[in-house]
Amino acid sequence: MSLRIAYSPCPNDTFVFHAWAHGLVPGAPELDVTFADIDITNGMAERGEFDVLKVSYAVLPYVLDEYALLPCGGALGRGCGPLVLTREPGADLAGKTVAVPSERSTAYLLFRLWAADTLRDGAPNIVVLPFHEIMPAVRDGKVDAGLVIHEARFTYQEYGLHCLADMGEHWERTTGLPIPLGAIIAKRSLGESVLKSLADAARSSVRMAWDDPQASRDYVLAHAQEMDPAVADQHIGLYVNEFTADLGENGYAAVRGLLTRAAAEGLVPPLGRDALRFP
């Protein structure tokens, strides 16, 4: 059986899925892979278009009736959260314009939770821009600040920008939990046995990538959108960790904590009691 899967071309995803996508995981379901940025896969999930998807945790409240959260394969971590960037250090964002990559993203939820805790003089105005346009827009004065993710953590200084705040640092300080970023979901209609086989395959693929990092090197760099190999390595080091192999108690607590807090702020619908249960 071939399953349609969509995940991003980012190094953490190609690293994680390399072995599985290339038929190297014994007994794993065959994959028909589509590459798409996570704001696109979020929409795919809401429309129920693929069997398996990498999505933002922020989209889970909208899709968990149709999809199950896999307990592995995703991205959580520490010291890897989104950043708010400005042209000048210490800028005041009250009433200013902040560019974000999506309003259905974990980064956006973390930003809104940070803003609710720290910005007392009025919420900023939000505009949505494609991720690759955000840092140039801040640099060129088209917006006052930008919310960035992933490899921008390593490259924003090349644009002459300053980090105003680290959303992940705020989350970790206030909750003690890892930062939930991207999730792997699969259609519940596939059935319990298939869902379990997908989780097993994802875990095996992660462990094979760790056992032989060079095996996925060409695949990772071919899809890394001209990213410097050293940056790709930093990217993988941040986003592929023990939570990728298994969410565990702390991982599930982080996901539920994020979505519960976001629901309390009116940012997402509340989760059902057993919404995160697998399978």
C-alpha positions in Angstrom: 0.0 0.0 0.0 1.4 3.4 -1.0 0.4 6.3 1.3 0.4 9.9 0.2 2.5 12.0 2.6 3.5 15.7 2.5 6.3 17.2 4.5 8.5 20.2 4.2 11.9 20.3 2.4 13.5 21.5 5.6 16.5 19.5 6.8 14.9 18.1 9.9 12.1 16.6 7.8 14.2 15.2 5.0 16.7 13.8 7.6 13.9 12.1 9.6 12.1 10.7 6.5 15.0 9.8 4.3 15.2 6.1 5.2 11.4 5.6 5.1 10.9 7.5 1.8 13.7 5.5 0.1 12.2 2.1 1.1 15.0 1.4 3.6 12.8 0.7 6.6 11.8 -3.0 6.6 8.1 -3.6 6.5 7.2 0.1 6.4 4.3 1.2 4.1 5.5 2.7 0.8 5.3 6.5 0.7 4.3 8.8 -2.2 6.1 12.0 -1.1 5.1 15.6 -1.8 7.2 18.5 -0.6 5.3 21.5 0.7 6.0 24.3 3.3 4.1 23.8 6.5 1.6 26.6 5.9 0.6 24.6 2.8 0.4 21.3 4.6 -1.7 22.9 7.3 -4.3 23.7 4.6 -4.0 20.2 3.2 -4.8 18.8 6.6 -7.9 21.0 7.0 -9.1 19.8 3.6 -8.2 16.2 4.4 -6.1 15.9 1.2 -3.3 13.5 2.3 -2.9 10.3 4.3 0.0 11.5 6.3 1.2 15.1 6.9 3.7 17.2 8.8 1.7 20.1 10.2 2.0 22.8 12.9 0.7 21.8 16.3 -1.4 24.9 16.1 -3.6 23.2 13.4 -4.5 20.1 15.5 -7.7 21.5 17.1 -9.1 21.9 13.6 -8.2 18.4 12.2 -8.1 15.9 15.0 -11.6 14.6 14.1 -10.2 13.2 10.9 -6.5 12.8 11.8 -4.6 11.2 14.6 -1.4 12.6 16.1 1.5 10.2 15.8 3.6 10.0 18.9 6.8 10.4 16.9 8.4 12.0 13.8 7.6 15.6 14.7 9.6 18.5 16.1 9.7 19.7 19.7 12.8 20.8 21.6 14.5 23.3 23.8 16.3 26.5 22.7 14.7 26.3 19.3 11.7 28.6 19.4 10.6 31.4 17.0 12.2 34.8 17.2 10.8 38.3 17.0 13.2 40.4 14.9 13.5 44.2 14.6 15.8 46.7 12.9 16.7 48.3 16.2 17.4 46.6 19.6 14.7 47.0 22.3 12.0 48.3 19.9 8.5 48.9 21.3 5.9 46.9 19.4 2.7 48.5 20.8 0.6 49.5 17.8 3.3 48.5 15.4 3.1 46.0 12.5 4.5 42.5 12.8 4.9 40.1 9.9 4.2 36.5 10.6 4.4 33.5 8.3 0.9 32.2 9.1 -1.9 32.7 11.7 -2.3 28.9 11.8 1.2 28.2 13.0 2.7 27.2 16.3 5.0 30.2 16.0 2.0 32.5 15.9 0.4 30.9 19.0 3.7 31.3 20.9 3.9 34.9 19.7 0.4 35.7 20.9 1.0 34.0 24.2 4.2 36.0 24.6 2.5 39.3 23.6 -0.4 38.7 26.1 2.2 38.3 28.9 4.6 41.1 27.9 3.0 43.8 25.8 0.9 46.0 28.0 0.4 49.0 25.8 -1.6 47.5 23.0 -1.3 44.5 20.7 0.6 44.9 17.5 -1.0 44.8 14.0 -0.4 41.4 12.2 0.3 40.9 8.5 1.0 37.5 6.9 3.9 37.2 4.6 5.7 34.2 3.1 8.5 33.1 5.4 11.3 34.0 3.0 10.0 37.6 2.7 9.8 38.4 6.4 13.5 39.3 7.1 13.9 41.5 4.0 10.6 43.3 4.9 11.9 44.1 8.4 15.3 45.1 7.0 13.7 47.4 4.4 11.3 49.0 6.8 8.1 47.6 5.2 7.1 46.2 8.6 8.3 47.0 12.1 9.1 43.5 13.2 9.0 39.9 12.0 8.3 36.5 13.5 10.7 34.0 12.1 11.3 30.3 12.5 13.8 27.5 11.6 17.1 28.5 9.9 16.4 32.2 10.4 17.7 31.7 14.0 21.2 31.3 12.4 21.0 33.9 9.6 19.1 37.0 10.8 22.3 38.9 11.7 23.2 38.8 8.0 20.2 41.1 7.4 21.4 43.5 10.1 18.5 42.6 12.4 18.2 42.2 16.2 16.4 39.6 18.2 13.8 41.4 20.3 12.5 38.3 22.0 12.8 34.5 21.8 9.3 33.0 21.9 10.7 29.6 22.9 12.7 31.0 25.8 9.5 32.7 27.1 7.6 29.4 26.7 10.2 27.4 28.5 10.6 29.9 31.3 6.9 30.1 32.0 6.1 26.4 31.6 9.2 24.4 32.0 8.1 22.3 29.0 9.8 21.7 25.6 8.6 23.9 22.7 6.1 22.1 20.5 6.5 23.0 16.8 5.6 20.5 14.1 3.5 17.3 14.3 3.0 14.2 12.2 -0.6 13.3 11.7 -2.3 10.4 9.8 -5.9 9.8 8.8 -7.9 7.8 11.4 -9.7 6.0 8.6 -6.5 4.1 7.9 -7.3 2.0 10.9 -5.5 1.2 14.1 -3.0 -1.4 12.8 -1.9 0.9 9.9 -1.5 3.9 12.3 0.7 1.8 14.6 2.8 0.7 11.6 3.2 4.3 10.6 4.5 5.2 14.1 6.9 2.2 14.0 8.2 3.2 10.6 8.7 6.8 11.7 10.7 5.8 14.8 12.8 3.4 12.7 13.5 6.0 10.1 14.6 8.5 12.8 16.9 5.9 14.4 18.4 4.9 11.1 19.1 8.6 10.4 20.9 8.9 13.7 22.9 5.6 13.1 24.2 6.8 9.7 23.8 10.6 9.3 25.8 10.6 6.1 23.2 8.3 4.3 20.7 11.2 4.2 23.2 13.9 3.4 22.5 14.2 -0.4 18.8 14.1 0.1 18.9 16.7 2.8 21.0 19.2 0.9 19.2 18.6 -2.4 16.0 19.9 -0.8 17.5 22.5 1.6 16.8 25.5 -0.8 20.5 26.5 -1.2 21.0 26.4 2.6 24.6 26.3 3.7 25.5 22.7 4.8 26.6 24.0 8.2 23.3 25.7 8.8 21.5 22.5 7.7 23.5 20.6 10.3 22.5 23.1 13.0 18.9 22.9 11.9 18.9 19.1 12.3 20.7 19.3 15.6 18.0 21.6 17.0 14.9 20.0 15.7 15.6 16.2 15.7 16.0 14.9 19.2 14.5 12.5 21.7 11.0 14.0 21.2 11.2 13.1 17.5 11.6 9.4 18.4 8.9 9.6 21.0 6.8 12.4 22.4 6.8 10.9 25.9 5.1 12.4 28.9 6.8 15.8 28.6 6.1 16.0 24.9 2.4 15.4 25.3 2.3 17.8 28.2 3.8 20.5 26.0 1.3 19.9 23.2 -1.7 20.0 25.5 -0.3 22.9 27.5 0.2 25.0 24.3 -3.3 24.3 22.9 -5.0 24.7 26.3 -3.4 28.1 26.8 -4.1 29.1 23.2 -7.8 28.1 23.6 -8.0 30.2 26.8 -6.9 33.2 24.8 -9.5 32.4 22.1 -6.8 31.6 19.5 -8.0 28.0 18.8 -11.0 25.8 19.6 -10.6 23.8 22.8 -9.3 20.2 22.5 -11.5 17.3 23.3 -10.6 15.2 26.3 -9.1 12.3 24.3 -8.2 14.3 21.2 -4.4 13.5 21.5 -4.9 9.8 22.3 -3.1 7.4 19.9 -4.2 5.5 17.9 
